[in-house]
Amino acid sequence: MSERPEEPNTPSDADSLLPVDEHVEEGHDAEGRKVRHRGIYLLPNLFTTANLFAGFYSIISSISAHGYMSAGDPREASKYFAFAAIAIFVAMVLDGLDGRVARMTNTQSAFGAEYDSLSDMAAFGVAPALLAFVWALGDMGKVGWMVAFIYVAGAALRLARFNTQVGTADKRYFIGLASPAAAGVVAGIVWAFSDYGIQGSKLSFLVALIVAAAGMLMVSNIKYNSFKELDLKGRVPFVAILAVVLVFAVVFSDPPRILLLIFLGYAVSGPVQFLIRSRRRKI
């Protein structure tokens, strides 16, 4: 009697249909045993997707602004520059929410962390660089796009370094300027000046210095306060609520200029504290 030839290993019907939740992620349970989780968590990844969309919308708005500038309509271009900048700030809010939602609902995952990093690269790496290039750096030729690339590379390296330092770095500080803060500086400059109808070509040299500096600060070893030690769940004095209301009122009184001052001040705070600490060591 002849033996039947062995059939090759074929996936089951359930595995071959490529369902929405085909992603499989390995992890460990409470007792340390290795387990496999199928699918992804919906809620935190919805916020991450919204973050990605905001970054994509910023890119599209920058391209639209360039089109209006080429057509000789600076007023309409200024409107789209503002849209692009606002989209970056919206992405910051969404980026802050996805991580908090994941922690509050205990839905952290390696997939979510990688997806968040890729979304951040689009929203806080590519989008601000393109916005700055279209608004101010394009007239500088090769220097302009090199400055924009320095920023993009800085954001990519910053995000890669952050991913490899998770769980080992001091949570009270960021090493290097966080990419959302750097994006806030760039978007704030464009929004603040274009809101007054000022064309970026008149500030190209200044913008180039700031964009390049933001890119370098992201990959520096300068410490920045992360504010993660703030306990948002605990009780706070009543005056703290009044302070929060006051901050919101000040920001909404003049969003472009106030946000620029806030993020510019935060970006400068790192080098200033570094110089102060260095001087104290010498003394």
Buried (B, 14 or more C-beta within 10 A) or exposed (E): EEEEEEEEEEEEEEEEEEEEEEEEBEEEEEEEEEEEBEBBBEEBBBBBBBBBBBBBBBBBBBEBBBBBBEEEEBEBBBBBBBBBBBBBBBBBEBBEBBBEBBEEEEBBBEBBBEBBBEBBBBBBBBBBBBBBBBBBBBEBEEBBBEBBEBBBBBBBBBBEBBEEEEEEBEEEBBBBBBBBBBBBBBBBBBBBBBBEEBBBBEBBEEBBEBBBBBBBBBBBEBBBEBEEEEEEEEEEEEEEEEEEEEEEEEBEEEBBBBBBBBBBEBBEBBBEBBEEEEEEEEE
